[in-house]
């Protein structure tokens, strides 16, 4: 599987000049190292399986989903992308910049942190879950339209996974079951995002997209871990407390000896093994996990 997956990545790299990733901590490839924030992963035991064995700022034991998208990756917050667009237009010229961006892939993975924080918030009853999802979709719609206005023509939307099954939210349950409300919100969000992208592609015939249903794809590993090479789908590999989910992965945390048999690295984020399996499905999979086309097919347009 690994050889086939890497061959696919090489093929995509040959036809796509760049992959621009807009995401949260699931796609962070060391950006937070340069920001004034406490949300960092530039310390052990993060990165222990990354080449060199050092923490890089990724919330993972090794590589994450953004790493598997391409070797030429630029990770941004959407609100900062306008400066990148201006720089490209200035350096390449308007026409060449437009051509570069039209051939590039824009990968978006946002929403997970919002739903997790909602599920853990004591004040959530004042803001019903559907209303909260609607607000996220309204924001997403504006962001997608802004990206299109700034040259994005090939979009990969990596949907929110079954965040109710993260060790952090399982730990809140006396039975250690998945959080049903958070998982339902993820499904609602992904369906609404697909409707937004479908509407935009109808409005803009030059816009092409692939939507990866992270929720359905990841639930396979959680519900039937042994079938996909995993031994542990509930507890985090690295952390402290019940399910290793009370305290984040820090230098004083416990960590598992075999990271490849755990679905989750820490209380929120997947292991490198999980990220690679998910990315492989997004690259070369088929409905119902990736649709209307997969990333390989998107790159060939």
HELIX and SHEET records of a PDB file:
HELIX    1   1 UNK A    2  UNK A   15  1                                  14    
HELIX    2   2 UNK A   25  UNK A   27  5                                   3    
HELIX    3   3 UNK A   31  UNK A   34  5                                   4    
HELIX    4   4 UNK A   65  UNK A   69  1                                   5    
HELIX    5   5 UNK A   78  UNK A   80  5                                   3    
HELIX    6   6 UNK A   81  UNK A   92  1                                  12    
HELIX    7   7 UNK A   94  UNK A  103  1                                  10    
HELIX    8   8 UNK A  112  UNK A  120  1                                   9    
HELIX    9   9 UNK A  124  UNK A  126  5                                   3    
HELIX   10  10 UNK A  129  UNK A  149  1                                  21    
HELIX   11  11 UNK A  163  UNK A  165  5                                   3    
HELIX   12  12 UNK A  167  UNK A  170  1                                   4    
HELIX   13  13 UNK A  180  UNK A  203  1                                  24    
HELIX   14  14 UNK A  214  UNK A  223  1                                  10    
HELIX   15  15 UNK A  225  UNK A  228  5                                   4    
HELIX   16  16 UNK A  242  UNK A  244  5                                   3    
HELIX   17  17 UNK A  259  UNK A  261  5                                   3    
HELIX   18  18 UNK A  272  UNK A  284  1                                  13    
HELIX   19  19 UNK A  295  UNK A  300  1                                   6    
SHEET    1   A 6 UNK A  73  UNK A  76  0                                        
SHEET    2   A 6 UNK A  19  UNK A  23  1                                        
SHEET    3   A 6 UNK A 105  UNK A 109  1                                        
SHEET    4   A 6 UNK A 154  UNK A 158  1                                        
SHEET    5   A 6 UNK A 208  UNK A 212  1                                        
SHEET    6   A 6 UNK A 290  UNK A 291 -1                                        
SHEET    1   B 2 UNK A 232  UNK A 236  0                                        
SHEET    2   B 2 UNK A 262  UNK A 264  1                                        
SHEET    1   C 2 UNK A 238  UNK A 239  0                                        
SHEET    2   C 2 UNK A 254  UNK A 255 -1                                        
END                                                                             
